[in-house]
Amino acid sequence: MGILYRKLIRPFLSKEQIRTITNFKFNFYFKKSYSQFGEDLIIYNFFEKIKDYKKNYLDIGAYHPIMISNTHLLHRNNWCGYVVDTSDFKLNIFKRKRGSNIKTINRAVVSNDEKKEKLSFCFFELPFSEIDTLSEEFAEEKKMERNINYLKKEIKTLKINDLLKKEDFDFVNIDIEGMDEKIINSIDFKSIYKPKLICFEDHNFYLKDENSYIHLINNGYKHLFTSGSSVGFYLFSN
């Protein structure tokens, strides 16, 4: 194919077409994504273009340090951050893989109006579950869909704004299975440092009238990408 391209195709291409093909080949062979839908490449490219950032992330509902991770590519490029999950088992794997570049928090992240310090959390009977959740409705849906059971266990909570005040995060990733929109709606952007980019799950595939989208737009954010069920909004104005 290489000889065919050089002898029969390349001579008839413009410089712009050759540059496009070369860039595609470079990206195909050398840029590896660790996300479920390739969104980490968009996230990384966004920060490479804006330049002005501190390399600081917050990963809520982190799951695994490498598999379907939106922050592993950042970690490989010397970013540091906070990793939040409800499983000590998962957090210990993060500690082994990312070492001193992260701080881990074992809490269930909740909206700012939540008054309880502990809540019942649904843990699925899987070796490495990616669908553990605070939402019993979401848990029941997944139970029927995958024919697996879950157990309930009380876990300590942490309000989203208290978490966001721990550092001035450039990038915030939220993946908490059925609770993303409620958490987004609860953020008081006037009392925190606004992250430059926020990524979260939306299984409704970017319905523009959703409250979470309106809340982000009203606080200076614009839609950057939708990739699979992941949606990214960047800070356009303060």
C-alpha positions in Angstrom: 0.0 0.0 0.0 2.9 2.3 0.8 4.5 1.9 -2.6 1.1 2.2 -4.4 0.5 5.5 -2.5 4.0 7.0 -3.3 4.0 6.0 -7.0 0.4 6.2 -8.1 -1.5 8.5 -5.7 0.8 11.0 -4.1 2.0 12.6 -7.4 -1.6 13.7 -8.1 -2.3 15.2 -4.7 -2.1 18.9 -3.7 0.2 19.9 -0.8 -2.8 20.4 1.4 -4.1 16.9 0.6 -0.7 15.4 1.3 -0.5 17.3 4.6 -3.9 16.1 5.6 -3.0 12.4 4.9 0.3 12.8 6.8 -1.4 14.2 9.8 -4.0 11.4 9.8 -1.3 8.8 9.6 0.6 10.4 12.5 -2.6 10.6 14.6 -3.6 7.1 13.8 -0.2 5.5 14.8 1.0 7.7 17.6 -2.0 9.2 19.5 -3.6 6.6 21.8 -6.9 7.2 23.5 -7.8 5.7 26.9 -11.4 7.1 27.0 -14.5 5.1 26.1 -15.2 7.3 23.1 -11.9 9.1 22.4 -12.9 12.2 24.3 -9.5 12.4 26.1 -7.9 13.3 22.8 -10.3 16.3 22.5 -9.7 17.3 26.1 -5.9 17.1 25.7 -6.0 19.0 22.5 -8.2 21.7 24.0 -5.7 22.4 26.7 -2.7 22.3 24.3 -4.4 25.1 22.3 -5.3 27.4 25.2 -1.8 27.0 26.9 -2.8 29.0 30.0 -3.5 26.2 32.6 -2.0 24.7 35.7 -2.4 20.9 34.8 -4.8 20.2 37.7 -7.8 17.9 37.4 -10.7 16.5 39.4 -12.0 13.1 38.5 -15.3 12.2 40.2 -16.5 8.6 39.8 -13.0 7.7 38.4 -13.5 3.9 38.0 -10.0 2.9 36.8 -6.6 4.7 36.3 -6.3 3.5 32.7 -9.4 1.7 31.3 -12.1 4.1 30.0 -10.3 7.0 31.7 -10.7 10.6 30.7 -7.7 11.6 32.8 -5.0 9.0 32.1 -3.7 10.9 29.1 -3.5 14.0 31.2 -1.6 12.0 33.9 0.8 10.8 31.3 1.5 14.4 30.4 2.4 15.4 34.0 -1.0 16.5 35.3 -1.9 16.1 39.0 -5.3 15.8 40.6 -7.9 14.5 42.9 -9.6 11.2 42.3 -13.0 10.5 44.0 -14.7 7.2 44.1 -16.8 5.1 46.6 -14.5 2.0 46.4 -11.3 1.7 48.4 -10.3 -1.1 46.0 -10.5 1.2 43.0 -8.8 4.1 44.8 -5.9 1.8 45.9 -5.3 0.9 42.2 -5.2 4.6 41.4 -2.6 5.1 44.1 -0.4 2.3 42.7 -0.7 3.6 39.1 -0.5 7.3 39.6 1.5 7.6 42.8 2.1 11.0 44.4 0.5 12.8 41.5 -3.0 12.3 42.9 -5.0 12.6 46.1 -7.8 10.1 46.6 -11.2 10.7 48.4 -13.6 7.9 49.3 -17.0 9.7 49.3 -20.3 9.8 47.4 -20.4 13.3 45.8 -23.8 14.9 46.4 -25.6 18.1 45.6 -25.1 21.1 47.8 -28.6 20.9 49.3 -28.1 17.3 50.6 -28.4 17.4 54.4 -27.4 13.8 55.2 -23.8 13.0 56.0 -24.3 9.3 55.0 -26.4 7.9 52.2 -27.3 4.4 50.9 -25.2 3.5 47.9 -25.8 0.7 45.4 -22.8 -1.5 44.7 -23.2 -4.1 41.9 -22.0 -7.6 42.3 -19.3 -7.3 39.6 -15.5 -7.8 39.8 -14.9 -4.2 38.7 -18.2 -2.4 38.5 -18.6 0.8 36.4 -22.3 1.3 37.3 -22.3 1.7 41.1 -24.6 4.6 42.0 -26.5 6.6 44.5 -29.6 6.5 42.3 -31.7 3.5 43.1 -33.8 4.2 40.0 -30.6 3.9 37.9 -29.5 0.8 39.8 -32.9 -0.9 39.1 -32.6 -0.1 35.5 -29.1 -1.6 35.2 -30.2 -4.6 37.3 -33.0 -5.4 34.7 -30.8 -4.6 31.7 -27.8 -6.8 32.7 -29.5 -9.3 35.0 -27.2 -8.6 37.9 -27.9 -7.8 41.6 -26.6 -5.0 43.7 -26.1 -4.5 47.5 -26.8 -1.4 49.5 -24.2 0.1 51.8 -24.0 3.4 53.6 -21.2 5.7 52.6 -20.1 9.2 53.7 -21.1 12.1 51.4 -19.2 15.2 50.2 -21.0 18.2 48.7 -19.9 19.2 45.2 -19.0 22.8 46.1 -16.9 21.7 49.1 -15.0 19.4 46.7 -14.5 22.1 44.1 -13.1 24.4 46.7 -10.2 22.1 47.5 -8.2 23.3 44.5 -8.4 25.5 41.4 -9.2 22.7 39.0 -8.6 23.3 35.2 -10.5 20.1 34.2 -13.4 18.4 36.0 -14.7 15.0 34.9 -18.0 13.8 36.4 -19.2 10.2 35.9 -21.6 9.2 38.7 -24.1 7.0 36.9 -27.5 8.8 36.7 -26.6 11.7 39.1 -24.5 13.9 36.8 -27.2 16.4 35.9 -28.2 16.8 39.5 -24.6 17.5 40.5 -24.1 20.0 37.7 -27.3 21.9 38.5 -26.1 22.2 42.1 -22.8 23.9 41.5 -22.6 27.4 42.7 -20.2 28.9 40.2 -20.1 32.2 41.9 -18.4 30.7 45.0 -15.7 28.6 43.2 -12.9 28.9 40.7 -14.5 28.0 37.4 -12.9 25.0 35.7 -11.8 25.7 32.1 -13.4 22.5 31.0 -16.2 20.3 32.4 -17.0 16.8 31.1 -19.9 14.7 32.3 -22.2 11.8 31.2 -25.4 12.5 29.3 -27.3 9.4 28.1 -30.0 11.6 26.6 -27.4 12.7 23.9 -27.3 16.5 24.2 -30.8 17.7 24.7 -30.3 21.4 24.6 -33.2 22.2 26.9 -31.7 20.2 29.8 -31.4 22.2 33.0 -27.7 21.3 33.4 -26.9 22.7 30.0 -28.8 25.9 30.7 -27.0 26.2 34.0 -23.6 25.9 32.4 -24.4 28.3 29.6 -25.7 30.9 32.1 -22.4 30.7 33.9 -20.2 31.4 30.9 -19.8 27.9 29.4 -20.2 26.8 25.8 -20.6 23.3 24.4 -17.3 21.9 23.1 -18.0 18.3 22.2 -20.4 15.4 22.4 -18.6 12.0 22.1 -20.7 9.0 22.8 -22.4 9.7 26.1 -19.8 12.2 27.2 -20.4 16.0 26.9 -17.8 18.7 27.3 -18.4 22.4 28.1 -15.6 24.9 28.1 -15.4 28.3 29.9 -16.1 31.0 27.3 -16.4 33.9 29.7 -16.3 34.7 33.4 
